[in-house]
């Protein structure tokens, strides 16, 4: 039995995997609690920026695809 995986589900899964991996790596690193919290905060902001960039690219790609499809129908 096959299940279809859409792009959104895949993206969410990848994002959750990255966050879990980063968190596990930071939590098991031999550092003080303060250093660990600082690194988690830094990584969170980095990931947040990357997600925003990816979202913009995906939005741009799909909005462009929608325009192209609409133009093809009117020709």
DAZICOR-V900790 format. One record per residue. SS is DSSP state (H for helix, E for strand, L for the rest). PSI is psi in radians with two decimals (none if undefined). OMEGA is omega in degrees with one decimal (* if undefined). Layout:
{{SS:PSI:OMEGA} {SS:PSI:OMEGA}}
//
This chain:
{{L:2.08:-179.2} {L:2.57:175.3} {L:2.41:177.2} {L:2.35:177.3} {L:2.05:178.6} {L:2.95:-176.2} {H:-0.63:-178.2} {H:-0.79:179.5} {H:-0.73:178.8} {H:-0.77:179.5} {H:-0.75:179.1} {H:-0.73:179.0} {H:-0.76:178.9} {H:-0.78:179.8} {H:-0.79:179.1} {H:-0.66:177.6} {H:-0.72:178.7} {H:-0.82:-179.6} {H:-0.77:180.0} {H:-0.72:179.4} {H:-0.77:178.6} {H:-0.79:-179.4} {H:-0.77:179.9} {H:-0.74:179.0} {H:-0.72:-179.9} {H:-0.69:-177.9} {H:-0.51:-180.0} {L:-0.01:178.9} {L:2.53:-179.2} {L:1.39:179.8} {L:2.95:175.6} {L:2.86:179.2} {H:-0.71:-179.5} {H:-0.81:179.9} {H:-0.70:179.7} {H:-0.79:179.0} {H:-0.70:177.8} {H:-0.77:180.0} {H:-0.69:178.0} {H:-0.76:178.0} {H:-0.76:178.6} {H:-0.81:-179.3} {H:-0.68:179.3} {H:-0.80:-179.5} {H:-0.65:177.2} {H:-0.81:-179.4} {H:-0.71:179.3} {H:-0.75:178.2} {H:-0.76:-179.9} {H:-0.70:178.3} {H:-0.71:177.3} {H:-0.72:178.0} {H:-0.80:-179.7} {H:-0.70:179.7} {H:-0.76:178.8} {H:-0.74:179.1} {H:-0.76:180.0} {H:-0.76:-179.8} {H:-0.75:178.9} {H:-0.76:-178.9} {H:-0.79:-178.0} {H:-0.57:177.5} {H:-0.62:176.5} {H:-0.67:-179.7} {H:-0.66:179.1} {H:-0.67:178.3} {H:-0.75:-179.9} {H:-0.72:-178.4} {H:-0.70:179.1} {H:-0.67:179.6} {H:-0.65:-179.0} {H:-0.61:-179.0} {H:-0.56:-176.0} {H:-0.30:-178.0} {L:none:*}}
//
